[in-house]
Amino acid sequence: MTKHAMDHTPARTGTRVKHFLRLSRTPRETWHRPHTKSGVTRVIQFLRIARGRET
């Protein structure tokens, strides 16, 4: 008795990996905000919060 058609695993050709690598190498400006320089005040506020000070 043979397996059902849905129980057979298809042969892997590596196309998923090819498409994943192609997508990972292309820049994605749509999904990520462009990197901008942080202001000095923003860094000071971040360090203040990291130290646990609220005022």
N, C-alpha and C positions, 0 to 999 in steps of 0.2 A: 504494500500500500504506500502510495507516495504522499508527500506533504501537500497541503493546500497551497494555492498560488500565493496567498498572502503570507505564508510562513517562510517563503524563500527570501533570503536577503539579496538585494541586487548587488551586482558587481560595482565596486568602488572605483571611480575614475579619477578622483582628486579634484573635480571641478569646484567643489565647495571650498577647498583650501585655496585654489587659484583665485576665486572671486573674493574670498576673505582677504588675501594678501593684496589684491589689487585695490580693494576699498581702504585697507589700512595704510597704504602708501600715498593715497591721494589726500590733499589738504581738504579739510572740511570747514570752510568758513561759515557755512550755514548753521552748523550745530554748535560751534564754539565762538565765544566772544573773542575779538582780537585782543592780544596782550597789550595793555597800556601801562605806562609807568604809574606806580602808586605815589600819591602825594606824601610829603613828609608827615603831615598831620595824621594821615590814615595809619602810617606805620607806628607813630607814637601812640595812637589810640589802641592799636592791636597789642602792642607791648604792655600797655597799661592794663588791658583786660586779661592778658596772659598772666600778669603778675597777681591778679586778683583784686586790684583796686577798682572801685566804682566811681570815685570822684576825682 
